[in-house]
């Protein structure tokens, strides 16, 4: 018998916790204000996208976007969106693309993609003193994920490698899940590894990442399937140029400890 699994969506209940996640210190790259603008829809997800102490959006993905779009003759303008409405927003033209540590796996046919430009591990983290050591030991536990994110889909889909968890708490603000684990409201969280590590670094949280990943995937930039401008193909070419001239590794190295490992996109199974 398949164990009963319950999805609980929480947003307003934990909205107050989101204020903990809006600080940073990396500067935004300058952009040429004379260039035409491409509006980039994203979400707060350090170190990829976050707000600095001046309230400006910055981060690894922001710097990559600014450099890549500049080479294409555009200016990147990031805007924070309701992540659950990302497809609706890009299809309507309210935003030009979705960019923010966005996993491509399982979404290949949902958008026009540029990428993968980085490799990322989706992982599970628990409290440092937790007795949970393996994925199977999540049976009967409560896990926090971000709504419409890849971990949510993996746990709800189930399968041989997915434990019989008790509850999934799905949050509109993906960053709040870390605060919930830190406060002991959930037994585990699932997210991109680098995002978890960044939270630990920024807030002194004492988490432990399980050895077995949920998924190793490429992250990319998503344009509407109906977009006829050819921007995804152009951006793919620019990503290749940035890898070849070393600028991609230089930008990644500002935020991640092992940039070369994150750039191993050719080894990914798409």
JORALIN-V767681 format. One line per field, one symbol per residue. ss: DSSP state (2 for helix, 1 for strand, 0 for the rest). phi: phi as a letter, one per 30 degrees, with the letter a starting at -180 (. if undefined). Layout:
ss = ???
phi = ???
This chain:
ss = 000001111102222222222000000000000001111111001000111000001102222222222222011111110022222222220000111111100000000111111111111111100000002222000111110002222222200000000011111000022222220000011111222222222220001110000011111111100000002222222222222200222222200000222200000000
phi = .dddbbcccbbdecedddddcccabdddddbdddddccdcdbbdaecdbacddcicdbkedddddddddeddjbcdbdbdbdddcededdddidbdacblhcddeicecdbdcckdcbcbcdbcbbdecdddcbedddeiccbcbceiddeedddddikdccddddbccccdcdddeddddddidbdabbadeddddddeddcidccbddddddacbccbcccddcdcdidddddeddeddddddiddddddddbcdbddddcdddddcc
